[in-house]
Amino acid sequence: MSFSGVTKNELARVKDKSLCCRRAELYALLRGRGQLVKGEAAAAIIFRTDQAVLARKVVMLIKDVFALKVQVQMEKATPQRRP
């Protein structure tokens, strides 16, 4: 695994105790990789990452910070062809 992969993995496992820091971390993750999709009946957050530990962190933060029920849907990435 690359240095950046190892670093991301380590940082995703850090658990902050203060609510304001957890909220700020969630905001930063969603701002960088997230997308809000509004439907007629509900809204959804789409978060794309290739690291499972980061996806788990986002789910945990949403549950913890906002006390929301979270439904996770995973899709396997299709390899992109180079021209």
Secondary structure as a PSIPRED ss2 file (coil, helix, strand):
# PSIPRED VFORMAT (PSIPRED V4.0)

   1 M C   1.000  0.000  0.000
   2 S C   1.000  0.000  0.000
   3 F H   0.000  1.000  0.000
   4 S H   0.000  1.000  0.000
   5 G H   0.000  1.000  0.000
   6 V H   0.000  1.000  0.000
   7 T H   0.000  1.000  0.000
   8 K H   0.000  1.000  0.000
   9 N H   0.000  1.000  0.000
  10 E H   0.000  1.000  0.000
  11 L H   0.000  1.000  0.000
  12 A H   0.000  1.000  0.000
  13 R C   1.000  0.000  0.000
  14 V C   1.000  0.000  0.000
  15 K C   1.000  0.000  0.000
  16 D C   1.000  0.000  0.000
  17 K C   1.000  0.000  0.000
  18 S C   1.000  0.000  0.000
  19 L H   0.000  1.000  0.000
  20 C H   0.000  1.000  0.000
  21 C H   0.000  1.000  0.000
  22 R H   0.000  1.000  0.000
  23 R H   0.000  1.000  0.000
  24 A H   0.000  1.000  0.000
  25 E H   0.000  1.000  0.000
  26 L H   0.000  1.000  0.000
  27 Y H   0.000  1.000  0.000
  28 A H   0.000  1.000  0.000
  29 L H   0.000  1.000  0.000
  30 L H   0.000  1.000  0.000
  31 R H   0.000  1.000  0.000
  32 G H   0.000  1.000  0.000
  33 R H   0.000  1.000  0.000
  34 G E   0.000  0.000  1.000
  35 Q E   0.000  0.000  1.000
  36 L E   0.000  0.000  1.000
  37 V E   0.000  0.000  1.000
  38 K E   0.000  0.000  1.000
  39 G C   1.000  0.000  0.000
  40 E C   1.000  0.000  0.000
  41 A C   1.000  0.000  0.000
  42 A C   1.000  0.000  0.000
  43 A E   0.000  0.000  1.000
  44 A E   0.000  0.000  1.000
  45 I E   0.000  0.000  1.000
  46 I E   0.000  0.000  1.000
  47 F E   0.000  0.000  1.000
  48 R C   1.000  0.000  0.000
  49 T C   1.000  0.000  0.000
  50 D C   1.000  0.000  0.000
  51 Q C   1.000  0.000  0.000
  52 A H   0.000  1.000  0.000
  53 V H   0.000  1.000  0.000
  54 L H   0.000  1.000  0.000
  55 A H   0.000  1.000  0.000
  56 R H   0.000  1.000  0.000
  57 K H   0.000  1.000  0.000
  58 V H   0.000  1.000  0.000
  59 V H   0.000  1.000  0.000
  60 M H   0.000  1.000  0.000
  61 L H   0.000  1.000  0.000
  62 I H   0.000  1.000  0.000
  63 K H   0.000  1.000  0.000
  64 D H   0.000  1.000  0.000
  65 V H   0.000  1.000  0.000
  66 F H   0.000  1.000  0.000
  67 A C   1.000  0.000  0.000
  68 L C   1.000  0.000  0.000
  69 K C   1.000  0.000  0.000
  70 V C   1.000  0.000  0.000
  71 Q C   1.000  0.000  0.000
  72 V C   1.000  0.000  0.000
  73 Q C   1.000  0.000  0.000
  74 M C   1.000  0.000  0.000
  75 E C   1.000  0.000  0.000
  76 K C   1.000  0.000  0.000
  77 A C   1.000  0.000  0.000
  78 T C   1.000  0.000  0.000
  79 P C   1.000  0.000  0.000
  80 Q C   1.000  0.000  0.000
  81 R C   1.000  0.000  0.000
  82 R C   1.000  0.000  0.000
  83 P C   1.000  0.000  0.000
